Amino acid sequence: MSRPLKWLFLLMMSSALMFGFMHQVMPVEELNFERLHIFLFNLCTGGTLLLYFSEGQAGLSIRGRFFLFFSVCFALSAFFDYSPAAMLLPWPLAVLVEQVRVRTFGRVLPYALFLGKESVSRKFHQAALLCLSLALVFSSFVVFNKEFGPWVTLDGFTLNTFYLAFSFPVSLISMAVIFALMRREPVGLIHYLKEIAFWGVNLGVIVFFLFILGHLYLPQMAIATTLFFLVLLVFLLYRHLGIRSQQKSFLTSGILFLLITAVSGTLYIFMKYSGNWSPEQLQPLLRLHAFTALYGWNLSGLTVICRQGDFPIQLHSTKVIVLHWITVLILCPLGYFFLPFAVVAVVAYLVLLGKLLFSESVPV
């Protein structure tokens, strides 16, 4: 990846974090900074990197550039609540994603997801692209339902719920990278455990999202618990089968972040529906969950994608991982409530991104 492109992604990812704290600087109820905060990271940065990774080119292709431009326009239209653009822009974005998916996997219909000979890594990769295009299409329907309906009257059928779906493609492509760095095993127990992990994660996320839309408490708890054990399975598979490399440290750290989000998410659901906690009391736990998911787990996978082909890099992995954990688990959640910590969190995050993106490759 070229240095200008790295600078572009650093700017977008750091801007995303800063918008996560902007409510303290500009406390305007009409401006949903959290929406822009998540769109910039998951859709604009994550979606563009997913296309970049899928096309396998040295630089960002024409499709990638168009996706980046239109995704930023979509993020801004959603932020300013400009419905016509928010309703129309997802369609060309979904077309771009589907063009990349078909070119990468060779078929319009995703038959390979159901083939035993297809590697789990490639299945996760194609699922990530499918998830991104479907999330875009459904987000358009959400805006259409709001403007011309409502035909769907579920409380959760809002853009503020559906922007969470843009984190799923980033999670799935991170899983693809993890499984690509595992040793291939002959058909047997390990093979079937990998398949269980793939189908369990994908179907679990879909069903969980449906339960969120329907505000179904007990099913959410059941699926969240199941997803925790599936992530634990992925962690154990990667510990056992992961190829020894510098990437393994970052991705293992990422899976541990994901385990924390599974626990915090389950705890949040339990506390929210128990009726004993107010929304204000639950905010610290919710912020911890959100920052850990975005800037812990998702960033770990995106970093490896950004630096594909560069490893090993001149980087003290342990120190960087410690900085990552302090920034995500301590500074960011505190920064949401206290402006001085927000400033420190942004500075630490910029240092972290600088080290991850610009450390030189080790000569081989």
DAFEN-V902983 format. One line per field, one symbol per residue. ss: DSSP state (H for helix, E for strand, C for the rest). phi: phi as a letter, one per 30 degrees, with the letter a starting at -180 (. if undefined). psi: psi as a letter, one per 30 degrees, with the letter a starting at -180 (. if undefined). Layout:
ss=???
phi=???
psi=???
This chain:
ss=CCHHHHHHHHHHHHHHHHHHHHHHCCCCCCCCHHHHHHHHHHHHHHHHHHHHHHHCCCCCCHHHHHHHHHHHHHHHHHHCCCHHHHHHHHHHHHHHHHHHHHHHHCCCCCHHHHCCCCCHHHHHHHHHHHHHHHHHHHHHHHHHHHHHCCCCCCCCCCHHHHHHHHHHHHHHHHHHHHHHCECCCCCCHHHHHHHHHHHHHHHHHHHHHHHHHHCCHHHHHHHHHHHHHHHHHHHHHHHHHECCCHHHHHHHHHHHHHHHHHHHHHHHHHHHHHCCCCHHHHHHHHHHHHHHHHHHHHHHHHHHHHCCCCCCECCCHHHHHHHHHHHHHHHHHHHHHCHHHHHHHHHHHHHHHHHHHHCCECCC
phi=.ddedddddddddddeddddcddddbdcddccddddeddddddddddddddedddicdbddeddddddddddddddddddhcdedddcdeddddddddddddddcibdddeddccddddddddddddddddddddddddddddddddccdcccddddbddddddddddedddddddddddccddcdelededddddddddddddddddddddedhcdddddddddddeddddddddddddcdddadddddddedddedddddddddddddddcdicbdedddeedddeddddddccdddddddddeceicddcdadeddddddddddddcddddddcbeedddddddddddddeddccddddec
psi=kleeeeeeeeeeeeeeeeffffffeiijefjifeeeeeeeeeeeeeeeeeeeeefgleakleeeeeeeeeeeeeeeeeeghjeeefeeefeeeeeeeeeeeeeeffkekheffgkffkkeeeeeeeeeeeeeeeeeeeeeeeeeeeegbkekgkefilffeffffffeeeeeeeeeeeffgkkkklkaeeeeeeeeeeeeeeeeeeeeeeeeeghjeeeeeeeeeeeeeeeeeeeeeeeefkkjleeeeeeeeeeeeeeeeeeeeeeeeeeeffgfkleeffeeeeeeeeeeeefdeeeeeeeeeegkffkllikjeeeeeeeeeeeefeeeeefefkeeeeeeeeeeeeeeeeeefgklkkk.
